[in-house]
Amino acid sequence: MSAHVGGPAAETQPLIEADEVSAVIDGETLLAPTDIRVERGMALAVRGRNGSGKTTLLRILSGRMRPSSGTATIGCRTIDDRDRSVRRSVSALVGTPAYAPDLTLREHLRYISTTWGVTGGAADDAADELLAELRIDALARRFTTELSSGQSQMFALATALVRPFDVLILDEPEQRLDAERRALVADRIVLAKERGAAVVFASHDPGLIERIADEAITVEAP
């Protein structure tokens, strides 16, 4: 089921699509057949109860899980994280990122930027800008083991936002964040939309959905 949030969307070619994607493992249905269409500069919110398949859908859209049936594509390319062009297009925060224990927050972000072709001073600027925008710049020289729960969530979001991407996929970006931090995250996701990214995010927060989403779907439990 889908619902429109905000004004009417222009008729343009979707950047990311899923047609009747489902997931079944060992006879258990994790995701019932689901369709999505997300254009550039648009955000789609995925709603549903715990266990309904929201995270499974995001894993399929990020290329980390193959659907049991149906198709998921970015442009004309099947979504598969073994395809470097897909990895280059999609930035996803689904679960806890893997961190290097001997890198500071700023070093992590600079490393991620460099991995995706942002080098030299531009990588430094990207890290510093994002740390400041999310108001965790005072933590730049800390290690990830030195962060509180809320700080860890903000930094996890930073790792997804610092690199170039065409599609941004986030699983409950609001978790463990207070109202002020949620507003900062919402602003940064809206900025990604304004820069032309297609955004898909799962959320239980009606305020965040209202702020970010152009459309919303509700995933029903299998």
N, C-alpha and C positions, 0 to 999 in steps of 0.2 A: 504494500500500500504506500502511496506517496502523497505528499501534501506540499503545496507551494508556499514559500515564505518570502515575502517582499513582492516587488513589482515583476511584470512579465519579462521573461528572458528572450533574447533575440534568437531567431532560427539560424543557428550556425552549426557547423560540424562538431560533434562531441570529440574531445581529446581522449577521454577514457570511457570505455564502455564495458558493460557486462551483460551478456544475454543468457538468461536462464542458468546462471552458474549455481552449482550446488556442491556440497561436500558430504561424502559418506565414507566413514572409516570403520572397518570391521563390522559392517552392518548397521552402524549407528549413524543417523543423519545429524550432522553438525550444522548444516545450512540448507534450508529449503530453497528451491529454484528462485533466483533473484535477478532482477534487471536494474541497471543504472545507466545514466547518460550524464556526463559532466563535461561542460565546455570550458575553454580557457576563460580565466577571470571569474569563474563560478565556484561556489562552495556547496557541497551536498552534505547534509547532516544525516547520520545513520542512528536511528533510535531503536529501542527495544529492551526488553527485560534481560537480565543476566541469563546467559545460556541460550539466548535466541539465535546466536550466530553472527553477531556484529563483528567480533574480532576475527572470526574465520573469514568473513567477507573481506576484511581489510588485508588479511594475509594473502588472499587470492589476488587482490588488486595490487599488492606490492610485489607480487611474483614469488613470494616465499612458500606458497602452497598451490599445487595444481588442483583445479576444480575436478570433481568426479564427472560432471557433465556441464555442458554449456561452454561459452567462450568469454574470455576477458582480453581486451586489446587496448593498446595505446596507439592511436592512429591506425595503421595497418599491421602493427606488430603484436604478436601474441605476448602477453605479459609473462615473463619468465626471468627471474633474476640471474640466470646463467647467461643471458644476453646482455652484453655490456651496454648496448644502446638503451635497453630498458633500465638498467641500473643507473645510467647517466640521467635518465629522465625522471626517475621516481625517487623521492626522499620520503622515508617512512619512519615513524616512531610507533612500533607495535611491540610492546614488551620493553624490557630494560636493555639499553645498549651495553655492549661490551666495552670496558674501559681498560686502558693501559695504566697499571698502578703507579708508574714512575713519571707520568705526565701531569702537569697542572691543567686547570680548566682552559686557560688561554692556549697552552701548547696543544691540547686536544683539538680545539677549534681550528687552530692554524694548520694542524696536520690534516684534518678533514678537508679543509679548503684546498690545500696543496694536492691532495689525492685526486681532486676533481678539477685540477687545472688552474686554480687561482694561486699564483706564486708571488714570492717576494713581499714587498710592502703591501700589496693588495690583500694578501692573506692575513697579514697583521691587522690591517684596517677592518677587514670583515669580522675578525674575532673581536676586536675592541668595540666596534660599533654594536654588535649583537649583545655582548656582555653589558654594555651601557643601556641599550634599549630595554633589556629584561631586568635591569637594575641588580645585576649580580657581578658588576665590574669590580667591586671590593673583594670578591672571592677569586679573582683571576689567578692568583698564585697558589691557591689551595689545590690539594689533591681531591679526587672524587670521594675518598673515604672520610674526608673531613666536612662533608656537607650534611645539613639537616634533611629531613624528608622533603620539605617544600623546596629547598635549594636544589636537591637532587632532581626533582621534577623539572624545575626551570632549566637546569643545565641539560637534561635529556632533550628537552624541546630545542635548546640552542644547537645541539648536535645535528638535529634534523633541518634546522632553518639556515645554518651557516653556509651550506654548500649550494651550488647551482641546482635547480630542478625545474621541471615542467609540471609535475604532479606532486602534491604534498598529501600524505596520508597519515592521520594521527588517531590513535586510540585513546579516547578519554583524556584529552590534553589538560582538562581542569582538575584531574585527581590530585589530592593533597595540597591544593592551592587555595589561599584565602581570596576574598573578593577583589582586593587590589591587584594581586598577581594574576588573577583570571582576566582582569581588564587589560593588563599588559600583554598577555598572550593573545587575547582577541585582537588587539590593535596590530600585532605583528602578523597574525594570520590574514587579516584584512589587507595589510600591505602586500603580502604575497599574492593575493587575488588581484590587487591593483596592478601588480607587475606582470600579470597574465597567467599565473599558475591556476591549474584546476586543483581544487581542494576537496578531499573526502575525509570526514572525521566522525567518529562515534562519540556520543556524549549523552549524559543524563541531565545536563544543565540547560533548562529552558532559556535562561538569559543568554548563555553563550550561543545557543542555536539561533536565537533571535538576532543577535549581534552579527553573526558571521554568515549564516546559511542563506542561500538563495532558494534552495529546495530542501526537502527532507523526505526520507523514507522511513517506514517502520518495519523492521525485520521481525517476523513472527516466529515463535519457537517451533521447531519441526514437529 
